[in-house]
């Protein structure tokens, strides 16, 4: 079976875990977490970073730091894993889903104004599968209407738009270190911002609403609890793994982009498959390689056929407005089309070129069944 994804670890991560165990500090917000935050700030060229236990928690904290509360509305990219919309619900707010472009899979700026009401407080932009959204017009609209912007960059660590790094645009940006992401420790995430005020609020909220034990080591103080916080800390064990992953991240990205380029070349002339868009203004980090299959092909059956043929695949992601949990009246036809016809193919650092050829061969073979 050629797996859909496979994390890349070697002896450095194992040694880092061992060293963390020996240090005795394995809980969250410890020395390894602080070190990771420092290197994320350098890599992303931002002033502040807070590591958390997952990206969903990070989005929740970002919304709280921006003052999102019950009854507020947040415009959310529709084509995304429901964690994005869930975080809005955690605040008692209402997600208003905005449709996406078929070529980039990301929020269509042209449609944002139609979603803005007197209750709208923020835009939650998703950079899906590793390609950034069209941020210039999105930021212009946000500025015109006095709206905050959160970048959900769960899939997009290292992505760029017009030469600017992800996290350079919104008020707050969140990242994921989940097992399917380019950089992983199994579960984890980070929140970055240039605002010290937001940073202090996010760090406190992630630790029950108090200062962390590590920050209180030098001077004894009894913490107080002035507002409701959460246990969203990332353990130092996980932080140690991410630190090692970050060191090898450039070669991971380079390899995945090479493999994506090979997929694009092999599939570009197939009339039943639409490959991901490539734009000169975007640096795509290809967290997932997703194609769109012609509507007359049963995508779900194709996934089963590929599995039986030794290739693991899955859907791209969800049309959030169709999920009952949101009780949404928004209409997002492009997102729905992608939800029904997108296909994620195997892509990871250790995937061999000959395996890409095999995936393509079996994909084309199984698609041909529908065209005989």
N, C-alpha and C positions, 0 to 999 in steps of 0.2 A: 504493500500500500504506500503510495506517495502521499504523505500527510499534507494537510492544508497549511499547517504552520508548525514550526519546531524552534523553541528558544535555543540560543547559542550561548553555552557556558563552557568554561574550561577551568584549569587549575587555579587561575587567579581568583575566581569567585569562591571556590572551595576554601582557599587560603584565607580570603577575607572573612568568610563566615567563621572559620576556626579562630582567627585572631579576635573577632568580636566576642565569641564565647569566652576566650581567655581573659579579655578585658573586664568581664563581669558586667558590662553595661549592654543589655540586650533590649531594654524597653525603648519607647519612643522619645523623640526630642532630646537625644543624647549627643555625644561627640561626633559619631558617624553621620547622624542626621544633619548636624551643623556644617560638617565638612561637605556633604552632598549639596546643601543649599548654596554654599559658597561657589562650588564649581558649576552649578546650574546657572547662577547669576552671571558668571563669566562666560559660559557657553552661549547663553541667550541674550547677553548684553542688557540685562535688567538690573535694577537696584536691589530688589528684594525677592526672596523665595522662601516658601514654607512647604516642607514635605508632609504629605498626608497619606492615609491608608488606602485611598483610591481616588480616582478622578471624580466620581459621583459626589463623594464627600467634599472634594475641592470646589465643585460647582455650587453645592449647597452653601458652603462657607463664603464663596464669592458673592452670591446673591444676598446673604445676610449682611455682609460687610457693606454692600451698596445700599442697604436699607430696604430691600424688597420685603414686603409684608403682605398679609392677607388682603385679598381684593385687588392687588396690583396686577397688571398684565405685563407679560414678558414675551416678546416676539422670538420664536425659536425656529431654527431650521428644521423642516419636517422630516427630511430623510436622514435619520440618525437612530442609533440605539436608544431605546426609551429612557435610559438613565438620564439623558439630558432634560427631557420633560419632567421626569420624576422629581429632579432637584427643585424645579419650580414649584411643584405641588407640595414639597416638604415645607416650603415657606408659607403655604396657604395661598399662594398666588396662582394666576391663571396663565397657562401657556397658550399663546396664539400662534398657530403653526403657519409658517411661510413656505411656499413652494420653492423648488430648487431648479437649477438649470440642468438639462439632460447631459450636457457635455462635461461639466465639472462636478456634478453631484452636489453642488453647494448652493446655499441661499441665493436666490435671484434678487439683486438689489432693486430692480424695477418694481417688484411686488411689495416692498416693505411699506410704502406709504399707505397702501390700502388696509394695512393691519393696525395702523396707529390710531389709538383713541385717547380720550382724556385720562384713561387709567394706565396707559402704557408708560413704563418706567425704564425699560432696558431692552436691548437686543442681545440675544444669546446666539452667537454665530458658531457653527460647527465647521471645522476644516476636515472634511470627510476623506477617509482612506489615505491621508497624507498630502492632499493638495489643498492649499489655502483657498478661502473664499475671496471674492473680488472686494477687497477691503476699502479701497479709496471711496467708492460711492456709498458704501455702508457707513463709513465714518462721517461722511458729509451729511447724510441723512440724520444720523445720531446727533451731530452738532446742531443742525437746524432745529431739531425738536427737543434738545436738552436731554437726550437719553444716554444712559450708561451703556457700555459695551463690554460683554464678556466673550472671550474667545475660548470655545471648547476645542482645545487642541489635543484631545486624547490620542488621536492617531497621527499627530503632525509635529512631533519634536524634531526640530531642525529644518522644517519647511520654510520656504521664503516666498515673498510676494514683492515683485519689482525691486529685488535686491535687499529687502528688509526682512529681518528674521521674525518668525512667528512670535507673538507676545509683544511686538513693538507697537501694536495698534490699539487694542482695547484697554479699558481701565484695569482689568484683571484677566489673566489667562490661566487655564488649567491643563494639566497633562496626566497621562495614564502610564503606569508601568505594569499593566496587566500582561498575562502570558502571551497574548497575541500581538503585543506591540513590538516595535523595532528594538526598543530598550526595555528590559523587563527584570523584575525580581519576583514574579509570580502575581503579586497584588501590590499596588502602591500608586502614588500619584504625587503631584506637586502643584502649587499655586504660586504664580509670579505676578509682580506688580511693581510699578515705580513709586507707589504711594506708601509712605511709612505708616500713615494712619490706617490704611486698609490692612497692611501687614500685621500690625500690632493686634488689630481686631481678629484677624483670621487665626493668628497663632494662639491667642487666648481662647477663642471659640473651639479650636481643635483639641484643647486640653481642659475640658470641663468649665472653661471660663476663668482659668487661673494661670499663673506663671508656671512653667515647667519645672520639675525637680532639678534638672541639669542647670537651669539658669539661676536657681536659688542655692547652689552649692557653696558659693564663695561667702555668702552672708546669710545666716539663719533668719528665716522669716516664716511666719505661719500664713499660708495663703487664705485669701477670702474669696467668696463667691458672690459677685454682685449681679450676675445675669446668667441665664441658662447657656451652658456650653455643651460640647459633645466630646466623645472619645474617638477622635479621628486621627490620632497620631500614627506615624509610620515607625515601626520598630527599627532599632539600629542594625539588626541583622539584615533586614531588607535594604536599608540605606547603604550598607557595606557592599551588597551585591550590585546595586545601581551605580555606585562609584566606579567599580571595575568595568561595568558595561559602558559607562560614559567614556572611558579611556579608549575603547575599541569601536566607539560609535561611528566615527568617520568611515572606517572600512566596512562596517555593516551596511551603512547607507549606500556606499559606492557599489557594493556587490548587489544589493537589492535593485538598484537602479539599472545595473547591467542586465540583470535577469528580466526585469520589466521591459527593457528595450528589446530583448530577444523575443519575448512574448509578442510585443507590438509588431515586430518585423514578420513573425511567422503567421500572425492572424490578420494582418492589415488588408489582405485581399479577399478574405472570406465574407461573402455577402450576408451571412446570417449572424455575424458577430461584430459588435461595435466595441473597439478597444478604448481604453481611457484616453481622454484628451491630453494633448501635450501643447502647452503654451509657453512662449518665450518669457513671459512675465512671471512664471511660476517655477519654483523648484520643488518638485513632488518627491516626497520621501517614501512613497509606496509602502505604507503600512500593510495594505492589502491590495492585491491585483484583482480588479473587478471589471468584468466585461458585461455588455448587455446583449441578450440573446433575442433573436427575432420572435415576435409575439406568437407566431403559429407553432412554435416549439414549446412543448410542455417542460418548463424549466425545472419543476420539482421532480418530474420523472427523470429528467436528464441527470440530476444530482444522484439519484439512485442508480441509474445506469453507469455513471462514472465510478461510483463506489464499487459496484459489482465488477468493474473493469480495473480496479486497483488504483483509483484516483479519488482522493478526498476533496470535496468541494462543498460550498454552501451558498446561501443567499448573500446578497450584498449587505443590506441592513433593512430597517423598517420604515414604512410610511407611518409616522407616529400618529397622525390624525385619525387613522383607522383603528387604533387600539382603544378598547372600550374604557380603559381606566381614565382616559381624558375627557370622555363625553364631549368630543369636539365637533363643532359645526363648520370648521374650516375645510376648504376644498383645495387639494394639492394634487392635481392630475399627473404632473411630471414625477413627483415623488412616488405616487401610487404605481405608475408605470415601471419605475426602477425597482420598486419593492417586488413586483410580480415577475420581472424579466431579467434582473441582474444575477450574475454568477461570480462568486469569488473562487479563484484558482490558487493552487499551491504557490507560495512564495515565502522563502526564508533564506537566511544567510548561507546555510550549508546545502541548499538545493543545488544539484548538479545540472549543467547545461543539457546533458543527455536526458535528464528527467523532464526538463521543460519540453524538449522535443517529444518525449513520450506522452506528456499531458496533452499537448496540442494534437498529436496524432489520434489519441483516443477521444478527445473532445470532438474533432472533426468527424471521426468515424461514427460516433453516436448521434451527432446532429444530422448526418446524412440519412439516417433512418427516416427522418421526417420529410425528406425531399425526394424519395424514390418514387 
